Amino acid sequence: MASSNVVGVAARGRPRGRSRTLLFVGGDLHAGGLYSLSVDRPEFTAPSLVTSGISKQTAVTEGVVGLLMDTDYELADGVKAKLKRYVRPYNFGVTHMVFDGFQTRMVNALAHAGDNSYLRIRLGVGAS
């Protein structure tokens, strides 16, 4: 589906400037990541949450970023992805959604053993 079609679906039937909130979810990359996706035309951004219960358990010195997950790249003409967070251990995604009548606010986190930052996510803050 072309990026303009995705953005069009998000805006269809909504007041101008108040499109539906999109979240792209993926998995099975043997790692966890939070990406920011950006579209040039029309201008639009959306998060992408990638999780994996079968993560690549490598030593800290071994890198999966750049091999399984890139940090900043073009998905298609005018569509870019930027890695915001990467986790190595087995993980799952947590999405906090609040509906205010016009726009859904979402904060995404990657949860894994030894990290409970997802318990502290708040709207507009996010997990670090």
Backbone as JSON Lines, residues from 0, in Angstrom:
{"i":0,"aa":"M","n":[0.85,-1.17,0.0],"ca":[0.0,0.0,0.0],"c":[0.89,1.23,0.0]}
{"i":1,"aa":"A","n":[0.63,2.16,-0.88],"ca":[1.43,3.38,-0.95],"c":[1.25,4.19,0.32]}
{"i":2,"aa":"S","n":[2.3,4.95,0.69],"ca":[2.26,5.71,1.93],"c":[1.11,6.7,1.94]}
{"i":3,"aa":"S","n":[0.79,7.31,0.8],"ca":[-0.32,8.27,0.76],"c":[-1.64,7.58,1.05]}
{"i":4,"aa":"N","n":[-1.79,6.29,0.66],"ca":[-3.01,5.56,0.96],"c":[-3.16,5.31,2.45]}
{"i":5,"aa":"V","n":[-2.06,4.96,3.13],"ca":[-2.1,4.73,4.57],"c":[-2.49,6.01,5.29]}
{"i":6,"aa":"V","n":[-1.87,7.13,4.93],"ca":[-2.19,8.41,5.55],"c":[-3.63,8.8,5.23]}
{"i":7,"aa":"G","n":[-4.08,8.52,4.0],"ca":[-5.46,8.82,3.62],"c":[-6.46,8.05,4.46]}
{"i":8,"aa":"V","n":[-6.2,6.79,4.73],"ca":[-7.08,5.98,5.57],"c":[-7.11,6.55,6.99]}
{"i":9,"aa":"A","n":[-5.96,6.99,7.5],"ca":[-5.9,7.55,8.85],"c":[-6.7,8.84,8.95]}
{"i":10,"aa":"A","n":[-6.78,9.6,7.86],"ca":[-7.47,10.9,7.89],"c":[-8.93,10.82,7.46]}
{"i":11,"aa":"R","n":[-9.33,9.75,6.81],"ca":[-10.68,9.64,6.26],"c":[-11.75,9.8,7.35]}
{"i":12,"aa":"G","n":[-12.69,10.71,7.12],"ca":[-13.8,10.93,8.04],"c":[-13.42,11.65,9.32]}
{"i":13,"aa":"R","n":[-12.24,12.25,9.35],"ca":[-11.77,12.94,10.55],"c":[-11.61,14.43,10.27]}
{"i":14,"aa":"P","n":[-11.77,15.29,11.3],"ca":[-11.53,16.72,11.1],"c":[-10.08,16.96,10.66]}
{"i":15,"aa":"R","n":[-9.86,18.0,9.88],"ca":[-8.53,18.31,9.38],"c":[-7.53,18.46,10.54]}
{"i":16,"aa":"G","n":[-6.38,17.81,10.42],"ca":[-5.35,17.87,11.44],"c":[-5.58,16.91,12.6]}
{"i":17,"aa":"R","n":[-6.61,16.09,12.54],"ca":[-6.91,15.14,13.63],"c":[-7.1,13.73,13.07]}
{"i":18,"aa":"S","n":[-6.1,13.26,12.34],"ca":[-6.19,11.93,11.76],"c":[-6.08,10.87,12.85]}
{"i":19,"aa":"R","n":[-6.48,9.66,12.52],"ca":[-6.34,8.54,13.45],"c":[-4.87,8.3,13.73]}
{"i":20,"aa":"T","n":[-4.59,7.81,14.91],"ca":[-3.22,7.49,15.28],"c":[-2.89,6.1,14.74]}
{"i":21,"aa":"L","n":[-1.78,6.0,14.05],"ca":[-1.34,4.71,13.51],"c":[-0.19,4.17,14.31]}
{"i":22,"aa":"L","n":[-0.16,2.86,14.46],"ca":[0.95,2.15,15.08],"c":[1.22,0.93,14.22]}
{"i":23,"aa":"F","n":[2.45,0.79,13.76],"ca":[2.84,-0.39,13.0],"c":[3.5,-1.37,13.96]}
{"i":24,"aa":"V","n":[3.07,-2.62,13.92],"ca":[3.57,-3.65,14.83],"c":[4.21,-4.76,14.0]}
{"i":25,"aa":"G","n":[5.38,-5.19,14.44],"ca":[6.06,-6.27,13.74],"c":[6.77,-7.16,14.74]}
{"i":26,"aa":"G","n":[7.32,-8.23,14.23],"ca":[8.03,-9.12,15.13],"c":[8.85,-10.13,14.38]}
{"i":27,"aa":"D","n":[9.41,-11.05,15.15],"ca":[10.18,-12.16,14.63],"c":[11.47,-11.73,13.95]}
{"i":28,"aa":"L","n":[12.07,-10.64,14.43],"ca":[13.37,-10.21,13.93],"c":[14.49,-10.62,14.87]}
{"i":29,"aa":"H","n":[14.17,-11.4,15.9],"ca":[15.13,-11.85,16.9],"c":[15.74,-10.7,17.69]}
{"i":30,"aa":"A","n":[14.99,-9.61,17.81],"ca":[15.4,-8.45,18.6],"c":[14.17,-7.58,18.8]}
{"i":31,"aa":"G","n":[14.27,-6.61,19.68],"ca":[13.17,-5.68,19.9],"c":[13.61,-4.28,19.54]}
{"i":32,"aa":"G","n":[12.72,-3.53,18.94],"ca":[13.05,-2.16,18.56],"c":[11.84,-1.27,18.5]}
{"i":33,"aa":"L","n":[12.07,0.0,18.8],"ca":[11.06,1.03,18.6],"c":[11.59,1.95,17.51]}
{"i":34,"aa":"Y","n":[10.82,2.08,16.46],"ca":[11.19,2.93,15.33],"c":[10.25,4.11,15.22]}
{"i":35,"aa":"S","n":[10.73,5.17,14.63],"ca":[9.9,6.27,14.21],"c":[9.88,6.24,12.68]}
{"i":36,"aa":"L","n":[8.68,6.12,12.11],"ca":[8.53,6.12,10.66],"c":[8.07,7.5,10.22]}
{"i":37,"aa":"S","n":[8.65,8.01,9.15],"ca":[8.24,9.31,8.62],"c":[7.97,9.21,7.13]}
{"i":38,"aa":"V","n":[6.93,9.88,6.72],"ca":[6.5,9.92,5.32],"c":[6.64,11.36,4.84]}
{"i":39,"aa":"D","n":[7.21,11.54,3.64],"ca":[7.4,12.89,3.1],"c":[6.11,13.52,2.57]}
{"i":40,"aa":"R","n":[5.34,12.75,1.75],"ca":[4.14,13.3,1.12],"c":[2.99,12.34,1.27]}
{"i":41,"aa":"P","n":[1.94,12.74,1.93],"ca":[1.86,13.92,2.78],"c":[2.69,13.69,4.04]}
{"i":42,"aa":"E","n":[3.1,14.79,4.66],"ca":[3.96,14.69,5.84],"c":[3.23,13.99,6.97]}
{"i":43,"aa":"F","n":[3.86,12.96,7.51],"ca":[3.21,12.12,8.51],"c":[4.26,11.31,9.25]}
{"i":44,"aa":"T","n":[4.05,11.08,10.55],"ca":[4.94,10.2,11.31],"c":[4.11,9.19,12.09]}
{"i":45,"aa":"A","n":[4.69,8.04,12.35],"ca":[4.02,6.99,13.11],"c":[5.09,6.11,13.76]}
{"i":46,"aa":"P","n":[4.78,5.57,14.94],"ca":[5.72,4.66,15.57],"c":[5.61,3.25,15.0]}
{"i":47,"aa":"S","n":[6.68,2.49,15.13],"ca":[6.69,1.07,14.76],"c":[7.31,0.31,15.92]}
{"i":48,"aa":"L","n":[6.6,-0.67,16.43],"ca":[7.04,-1.47,17.55],"c":[7.34,-2.87,17.06]}
{"i":49,"aa":"V","n":[8.59,-3.29,17.21],"ca":[9.03,-4.62,16.77],"c":[9.47,-5.38,18.02]}
{"i":50,"aa":"T","n":[8.87,-6.55,18.26],"ca":[9.21,-7.34,19.44],"c":[9.54,-8.76,19.04]}
{"i":51,"aa":"S","n":[10.18,-9.49,19.95],"ca":[10.5,-10.88,19.67],"c":[10.71,-11.67,20.95]}
{"i":52,"aa":"G","n":[9.98,-12.76,21.06],"ca":[10.16,-13.68,22.17],"c":[11.27,-14.67,21.89]}
{"i":53,"aa":"I","n":[11.85,-14.58,20.69],"ca":[12.94,-15.48,20.31],"c":[14.16,-14.66,19.92]}
{"i":54,"aa":"S","n":[14.49,-13.69,20.77],"ca":[15.58,-12.76,20.49],"c":[16.92,-13.44,20.3]}
{"i":55,"aa":"K","n":[17.78,-12.74,19.62],"ca":[19.15,-13.18,19.4],"c":[19.95,-12.87,20.65]}
{"i":56,"aa":"Q","n":[20.18,-13.88,21.46],"ca":[20.91,-13.7,22.72],"c":[22.41,-13.71,22.45]}
{"i":57,"aa":"T","n":[22.95,-12.55,22.15],"ca":[24.37,-12.43,21.85],"c":[25.1,-11.76,23.0]}
{"i":58,"aa":"A","n":[26.4,-11.84,22.99],"ca":[27.2,-11.12,23.98],"c":[27.05,-9.63,23.73]}
{"i":59,"aa":"V","n":[27.24,-8.84,24.75],"ca":[27.07,-7.39,24.63],"c":[27.94,-6.81,23.53]}
{"i":60,"aa":"T","n":[29.12,-7.36,23.32],"ca":[30.04,-6.81,22.32],"c":[29.62,-7.16,20.89]}
{"i":61,"aa":"E","n":[28.79,-8.18,20.74],"ca":[28.33,-8.54,19.39],"c":[27.15,-7.66,19.02]}
{"i":62,"aa":"G","n":[27.13,-7.14,17.81],"ca":[26.06,-6.24,17.39],"c":[25.03,-6.9,16.49]}
{"i":63,"aa":"V","n":[23.78,-6.7,16.83],"ca":[22.68,-7.12,15.97],"c":[22.2,-5.91,15.18]}
{"i":64,"aa":"V","n":[22.37,-4.71,15.8],"ca":[22.02,-3.47,15.1],"c":[22.96,-3.33,13.92]}
{"i":65,"aa":"G","n":[22.41,-3.1,12.76],"ca":[23.2,-3.03,11.54],"c":[23.19,-4.33,10.77]}
{"i":66,"aa":"L","n":[22.83,-5.42,11.46],"ca":[22.73,-6.72,10.81],"c":[21.26,-7.12,10.67]}
{"i":67,"aa":"L","n":[20.54,-7.2,11.8],"ca":[19.11,-7.53,11.75],"c":[18.24,-6.28,11.75]}
{"i":68,"aa":"M","n":[18.69,-5.24,12.4],"ca":[17.93,-4.0,12.52],"c":[18.84,-2.83,12.18]}
{"i":69,"aa":"D","n":[18.44,-2.03,11.21],"ca":[19.22,-0.84,10.86],"c":[18.81,0.33,11.72]}
{"i":70,"aa":"T","n":[19.67,1.34,11.8],"ca":[19.39,2.48,12.67],"c":[18.66,3.61,11.97]}
{"i":71,"aa":"D","n":[18.94,3.86,10.72],"ca":[18.34,4.98,9.99],"c":[18.37,4.64,8.51]}
{"i":72,"aa":"Y","n":[17.21,4.41,7.91],"ca":[17.21,3.97,6.52],"c":[15.9,4.31,5.83]}
{"i":73,"aa":"E","n":[15.91,4.21,4.51],"ca":[14.73,4.49,3.7],"c":[14.04,3.17,3.38]}
{"i":74,"aa":"L","n":[12.76,3.07,3.77],"ca":[11.96,1.87,3.49],"c":[11.49,1.84,2.05]}
{"i":75,"aa":"A","n":[11.1,3.0,1.56],"ca":[10.61,3.17,0.2],"c":[10.8,4.65,-0.14]}
{"i":76,"aa":"D","n":[10.52,5.03,-1.38],"ca":[10.64,6.44,-1.75],"c":[9.79,7.29,-0.81]}
{"i":77,"aa":"G","n":[10.44,8.2,-0.09],"ca":[9.73,9.12,0.78],"c":[9.3,8.55,2.12]}
{"i":78,"aa":"V","n":[9.7,7.32,2.44],"ca":[9.35,6.7,3.73],"c":[10.64,6.3,4.44]}
{"i":79,"aa":"K","n":[10.87,6.87,5.61],"ca":[12.11,6.61,6.35],"c":[11.82,6.01,7.71]}
{"i":80,"aa":"A","n":[12.76,5.21,8.2],"ca":[12.67,4.6,9.52],"c":[13.91,4.96,10.32]}
{"i":81,"aa":"K","n":[13.69,5.34,11.6],"ca":[14.81,5.66,12.48],"c":[14.63,4.89,13.78]}
{"i":82,"aa":"L","n":[15.65,4.13,14.14],"ca":[15.63,3.32,15.35],"c":[15.76,4.22,16.58]}
{"i":83,"aa":"K","n":[14.77,4.13,17.48],"ca":[14.77,4.93,18.7],"c":[15.26,4.13,19.91]}
{"i":84,"aa":"R","n":[14.94,2.84,19.93],"ca":[15.36,1.98,21.05],"c":[15.56,0.57,20.54]}
{"i":85,"aa":"Y","n":[16.57,-0.09,21.07],"ca":[16.88,-1.46,20.7],"c":[17.1,-2.27,21.97]}
{"i":86,"aa":"V","n":[16.54,-3.47,22.03],"ca":[16.81,-4.38,23.15],"c":[17.18,-5.75,22.62]}
{"i":87,"aa":"R","n":[18.13,-6.36,23.29],"ca":[18.65,-7.67,22.91],"c":[17.88,-8.83,23.53]}
{"i":88,"aa":"P","n":[17.52,-8.76,24.84],"ca":[16.89,-9.93,25.48],"c":[15.5,-10.25,24.93]}
{"i":89,"aa":"Y","n":[15.01,-11.43,25.27],"ca":[13.63,-11.8,24.92],"c":[12.73,-10.68,25.41]}
{"i":90,"aa":"N","n":[11.76,-10.27,24.62],"ca":[10.99,-9.08,24.96],"c":[9.55,-9.15,24.45]}
{"i":91,"aa":"F","n":[8.74,-8.23,24.92],"ca":[7.39,-8.05,24.42],"c":[7.07,-6.56,24.46]}
{"i":92,"aa":"G","n":[6.09,-6.17,23.66],"ca":[5.73,-4.77,23.57],"c":[4.61,-4.41,24.52]}
{"i":93,"aa":"V","n":[4.66,-3.17,25.01],"ca":[3.6,-2.62,25.85],"c":[3.18,-1.31,25.2]}
{"i":94,"aa":"T","n":[1.89,-1.17,24.94],"ca":[1.36,0.06,24.35],"c":[0.31,0.63,25.28]}
{"i":95,"aa":"H","n":[0.5,1.86,25.71],"ca":[-0.45,2.57,26.56],"c":[-1.23,3.52,25.64]}
{"i":96,"aa":"M","n":[-2.55,3.31,25.57],"ca":[-3.39,4.14,24.69],"c":[-4.44,4.85,25.52]}
{"i":97,"aa":"V","n":[-4.59,6.15,25.28],"ca":[-5.63,6.95,25.93],"c":[-6.41,7.64,24.83]}
{"i":98,"aa":"F","n":[-7.72,7.51,24.9],"ca":[-8.61,8.1,23.91],"c":[-9.18,9.39,24.48]}
{"i":99,"aa":"D","n":[-9.01,10.52,23.77],"ca":[-9.53,11.79,24.28],"c":[-10.7,12.32,23.45]}
{"i":100,"aa":"G","n":[-11.24,11.5,22.58],"ca":[-12.37,11.93,21.76],"c":[-11.97,12.38,20.38]}
{"i":101,"aa":"F","n":[-10.76,12.89,20.21],"ca":[-10.3,13.36,18.91],"c":[-9.07,12.61,18.44]}
{"i":102,"aa":"Q","n":[-8.13,12.41,19.33],"ca":[-6.85,11.81,18.95],"c":[-6.47,10.77,20.01]}
{"i":103,"aa":"T","n":[-6.03,9.62,19.56],"ca":[-5.54,8.61,20.49],"c":[-4.08,8.89,20.77]}
{"i":104,"aa":"R","n":[-3.71,8.93,22.02],"ca":[-2.31,9.14,22.39],"c":[-1.73,7.78,22.75]}
{"i":105,"aa":"M","n":[-0.55,7.5,22.21],"ca":[0.09,6.21,22.45],"c":[1.52,6.4,22.92]}
{"i":106,"aa":"V","n":[1.89,5.58,23.89],"ca":[3.28,5.49,24.33],"c":[3.64,4.01,24.27]}
{"i":107,"aa":"N","n":[4.72,3.69,23.6],"ca":[5.14,2.3,23.41],"c":[6.41,2.03,24.21]}
{"i":108,"aa":"A","n":[6.54,0.78,24.66],"ca":[7.73,0.37,25.4],"c":[8.07,-1.06,25.04]}
{"i":109,"aa":"L","n":[9.32,-1.41,25.23],"ca":[9.79,-2.79,25.09],"c":[10.08,-3.33,26.48]}
{"i":110,"aa":"A","n":[9.39,-4.38,26.86],"ca":[9.57,-4.96,28.19],"c":[10.41,-6.22,28.09]}
{"i":111,"aa":"H","n":[11.28,-6.41,29.08],"ca":[12.12,-7.61,29.12],"c":[12.61,-7.82,30.54]}
{"i":112,"aa":"A","n":[13.1,-9.0,30.81],"ca":[13.59,-9.35,32.15],"c":[14.65,-8.35,32.59]}
{"i":113,"aa":"G","n":[14.54,-7.92,33.84],"ca":[15.52,-6.99,34.38],"c":[15.22,-5.53,34.1]}
{"i":114,"aa":"D","n":[14.13,-5.23,33.4],"ca":[13.78,-3.84,33.08],"c":[12.3,-3.66,33.35]}
{"i":115,"aa":"N","n":[11.95,-2.75,34.23],"ca":[10.54,-2.51,34.5],"c":[10.13,-1.09,34.11]}
{"i":116,"aa":"S","n":[10.87,-0.45,33.22],"ca":[10.55,0.93,32.83],"c":[9.18,1.04,32.19]}
{"i":117,"aa":"Y","n":[8.68,-0.05,31.59],"ca":[7.36,0.01,30.98],"c":[6.27,0.24,32.03]}
{"i":118,"aa":"L","n":[6.53,-0.05,33.29],"ca":[5.55,0.19,34.35],"c":[5.38,1.67,34.63]}
{"i":119,"aa":"R","n":[6.36,2.47,34.22],"ca":[6.35,3.9,34.51],"c":[5.95,4.76,33.31]}
{"i":120,"aa":"I","n":[5.51,4.15,32.21],"ca":[5.21,4.99,31.05],"c":[4.01,5.88,31.34]}
{"i":121,"aa":"R","n":[4.11,7.11,30.88],"ca":[3.03,8.08,31.01],"c":[2.87,8.75,29.66]}
{"i":122,"aa":"L","n":[1.72,9.29,29.42],"ca":[1.48,9.97,28.15],"c":[2.5,11.09,27.97]}
{"i":123,"aa":"G","n":[3.09,11.11,26.79],"ca":[4.04,12.16,26.46],"c":[5.44,11.96,27.03]}
{"i":124,"aa":"V","n":[5.65,10.93,27.85],"ca":[6.95,10.72,28.45],"c":[7.63,9.52,27.82]}
{"i":125,"aa":"G","n":[7.01,8.34,27.9],"ca":[7.57,7.14,27.31],"c":[8.62,6.49,28.19]}
{"i":126,"aa":"A","n":[8.95,5.28,27.84],"ca":[9.99,4.55,28.58],"c":[11.34,4.88,27.98]}
{"i":127,"aa":"S","n":[12.34,4.86,28.81],"ca":[13.68,5.14,28.29],"c":[14.5,3.89,28.21]}
